């Protein structure tokens, strides 16, 4: 393993999925993106950490609801709403088209329709309300876990499904992910589910439940993608990441309510 190459791949992942400036020496080649896929959960971990820090800092001044909104704004700003855009495009396409060709055409359209707008409002409102209802330590810990684990589950489609566009922004990423690279994503993205209440002690039951929910949703969404368009697009990965992130918050809230 070449440490300099791995650092370049990490910065490539950071630059692709966020608006964080990366060093000029990193450069860019299309093949960097596929090699960088192993670091997508790590980028999610950093985004979740930023969200948690903003949330905890804002709690010293504002009520929980406002603090959550500020943390959400921070994550949207740093990512450029990259995954939320995929959610809106997918809901517009799958909700408004019947044929595979129409689905892909609508998904490629940069304009947002009624289905996509409604999906965004519901997703953001759910995230806001669920996190605001959680105790502060749990909310902050789940932000970190959800951002990392959801990206791990989404990027796992690179192992099992085919990219369906001949060209596209995600095309350089969408090569099959090797076993070693996939293990790297698992190691960097999933262990955070063990600490839904901070880092005092691991909660294996919660982690197992959250992982089981992720696996069921991943299977169901993957089957749907294949049935409708024969595989996945970059928008499908963004859609999946948002659904997986929300599912972790739901499990976290249900866990303390039961």
C-alpha positions in Angstrom: 0.0 0.0 0.0 1.3 3.4 -1.0 0.5 5.9 1.7 0.8 8.9 -0.6 -1.6 7.3 -3.1 -4.1 6.4 -0.3 -3.9 10.0 0.9 -4.6 11.2 -2.7 -7.6 8.8 -2.9 -9.0 10.1 0.5 -8.7 13.7 -0.7 -10.4 12.8 -3.9 -13.3 11.3 -2.0 -13.4 14.4 0.2 -13.4 16.7 -2.9 -16.0 14.7 -4.7 -18.6 14.4 -2.0 -18.1 17.8 -0.2 -17.2 21.4 -1.0 -14.1 21.2 1.2 -11.1 22.5 -0.7 -8.4 19.9 -1.2 -4.6 20.4 -1.8 -3.7 21.1 -5.4 -1.0 18.4 -5.4 -3.9 15.8 -5.3 -4.7 16.5 -8.9 -7.5 14.5 -10.6 -7.7 11.4 -12.8 -11.0 9.5 -13.4 -9.6 6.3 -12.0 -8.9 8.1 -8.6 -12.6 8.1 -8.0 -13.1 4.4 -8.0 -10.1 3.9 -5.8 -11.5 6.6 -3.5 -14.8 4.8 -3.0 -13.3 3.0 0.0 -13.1 6.3 1.8 -16.6 7.5 1.3 -17.8 6.3 4.7 -14.8 8.1 6.3 -16.0 11.3 4.6 -19.4 10.6 6.0 -17.8 10.2 9.4 -16.2 13.6 9.1 -19.5 15.2 8.0 -21.3 13.5 10.9 -18.7 14.8 13.3 -19.1 18.3 12.0 -22.9 18.1 12.4 -22.5 16.8 15.9 -20.1 19.6 16.9 -22.4 22.3 15.5 -25.3 20.7 17.3 -23.6 20.4 20.7 -22.2 24.0 20.4 -25.6 25.4 19.4 -27.2 23.7 22.4 -25.4 26.1 24.7 -27.4 29.0 23.2 -30.5 27.6 21.5 -33.2 25.0 22.1 -32.7 21.5 20.7 -34.9 22.1 17.6 -32.9 25.1 16.5 -29.6 23.3 17.3 -30.6 20.4 15.1 -31.6 22.8 12.2 -28.2 24.5 12.5 -26.4 21.1 12.4 -28.4 20.1 9.3 -27.6 23.4 7.6 -23.9 22.8 8.3 -24.0 19.3 6.7 -26.0 20.6 3.7 -23.5 23.5 3.2 -20.5 21.2 3.4 -21.9 18.6 1.0 -23.8 21.0 -1.3 -26.9 18.9 -0.7 -25.3 16.2 -2.9 -27.3 13.2 -1.6 -30.5 15.2 -1.0 -30.4 16.0 -4.7 -30.2 12.3 -5.5 -33.2 11.7 -3.3 -35.3 14.3 -5.1 -34.2 13.2 -8.6 -35.0 9.5 -7.8 -38.5 10.2 -6.3 -39.3 12.4 -9.3 -38.2 9.8 -11.7 -39.6 6.7 -10.1 -42.8 8.4 -9.2 -43.4 10.1 -12.5 -42.3 7.6 -15.1 -43.3 4.2 -16.3 -40.6 3.1 -18.7 -36.9 2.7 -18.0 -36.0 5.3 -20.5 -38.4 7.9 -19.0 -37.1 7.1 -15.5 -33.5 7.8 -16.6 -34.5 10.9 -18.6 -36.4 12.5 -15.6 -33.6 11.5 -13.2 -31.1 13.3 -15.4 -33.2 16.5 -15.5 -31.8 19.1 -13.1 -35.2 20.6 -12.4 -37.1 19.4 -9.4 -40.7 18.3 -9.6 -43.6 17.9 -7.1 -42.6 14.4 -6.1 -39.0 15.4 -5.4 -40.0 18.6 -3.5 -42.4 16.7 -1.3 -39.8 14.0 -0.6 -37.2 16.6 0.4 -39.6 18.3 2.8 -40.6 15.1 4.4 -37.1 13.8 4.7 -35.7 17.0 6.2 -38.7 17.4 8.5 -38.3 13.8 9.7 -34.6 14.2 10.4 -35.2 17.5 12.3 -38.0 16.1 14.4 -36.3 12.8 15.2 -33.0 14.3 16.2 -34.7 17.1 18.2 -36.6 14.5 20.2 -33.4 12.6 21.2 -31.3 13.3 24.3 -28.3 15.5 23.3 -25.6 12.8 23.7 -27.6 10.2 21.7 -28.5 12.7 19.0 -24.8 13.7 18.5 -23.6 10.1 18.5 -26.3 9.0 16.0 -25.4 11.9 13.7 -21.8 10.4 13.5 -23.0 6.8 13.2 -25.7 7.5 10.6 -23.6 9.6 8.3 -20.9 6.9 8.2 -23.0 3.7 8.2 -25.5 5.1 5.6 -22.7 5.7 3.2 -21.3 2.3 3.7 -24.6 0.7 2.9 -25.1 2.9 -0.2 -21.6 2.3 -1.6 -22.1 -1.5 -1.2 -24.2 -1.4 -4.3 -20.9 -1.0 -6.2 -20.2 -4.6 -5.2 -23.5 -6.2 -6.3 -25.2 -4.0 -9.0 -24.4 -2.6 -12.4 -24.2 1.1 -13.3 -26.8 1.7 -16.0 -25.7 4.8 -17.7 -23.2 4.8 -20.6 -21.9 8.2 -19.3 -22.6 10.2 -16.2 -21.0 12.1 -13.3 -20.8 8.9 -11.2 -19.4 6.7 -14.0 -15.8 6.9 -12.8 -16.9 5.8 -9.4 -19.2 3.1 -10.6 -16.6 0.4 -11.3 -17.0 -2.8 -9.3 -15.6 -2.4 -5.8 -13.0 -5.0 -4.9 -13.2 -7.1 -1.7 -10.4 -5.4 0.1 -11.8 -2.0 -0.7 -15.3 -3.1 0.5 -13.8 -4.4 3.8 -12.2 -1.0 4.3 -15.6 0.7 3.9 -17.2 -1.7 6.4 -14.4 -1.1 9.0 -14.6 2.7 8.7 -18.4 3.0 8.5 -20.2 0.4 10.6 -18.5 0.2 14.0 -19.9 3.6 15.0 -23.3 2.0 15.3 -22.0 0.4 18.5 -22.1 3.7 20.4 -25.5 5.3 20.1 -25.1 6.9 23.5 -21.6 8.2 23.2 -18.5 6.2 23.9 -19.1 4.9 27.4 -19.9 1.3 26.5 -20.9 -0.5 23.2 -24.5 -1.4 22.7 -24.5 -4.6 20.6 -28.2 -5.0 20.6 -28.8 -1.6 19.1 -26.0 -2.1 16.6 -27.4 -5.4 15.5 -30.9 -4.0 15.2 -29.8 -1.0 13.1 -27.6 -3.2 10.9 -30.5 -5.6 10.3 -32.8 -2.7 9.3 -30.1 -1.4 7.0 -29.7 -4.8 5.3 -33.4 -5.2 4.8 -33.7 -1.7 3.3 -30.6 -2.2 1.2 -32.0 -5.4 -0.3 -35.5 -3.9 -0.9 -34.1 -0.8 -2.6 -31.6 -2.8 -4.6 -34.4 -5.1 -5.9 -36.5 -2.0 -6.8 -33.6 -0.3 -8.7 -33.0 -3.5 -10.7 -36.6 -4.0 -11.5 -37.2 -0.4 -12.7 -33.9 0.4 -14.4 -31.7 -2.7 -14.3 -29.2 -1.4 -11.8 -28.2 1.9 -10.2 -27.2 5.5 -11.0 -25.4 8.1 -8.9 -28.8 9.5 -7.9 -29.8 6.1 -6.7 -26.8 6.0 -4.4 -27.8 9.5 -3.0 -31.4 8.3 -2.5 -30.2 5.2 -0.7 -27.9 7.1 1.6 -30.7 9.4 2.7 -33.1 6.5 3.3 -30.5 4.6 5.3 -29.5 7.7 7.3 -33.2 8.3 8.3 -33.6 4.6 9.2 -30.8 4.8 11.7 -32.4 7.9 13.4 -35.7 6.1 13.5 -34.2 3.0 15.2 -32.4 5.3 17.6 -35.6 7.1 18.5 -37.7 3.9 18.7 -35.0 2.4 20.9 -35.5 5.0 23.7 -39.3 5.1 23.2 -39.9 1.4 23.7 
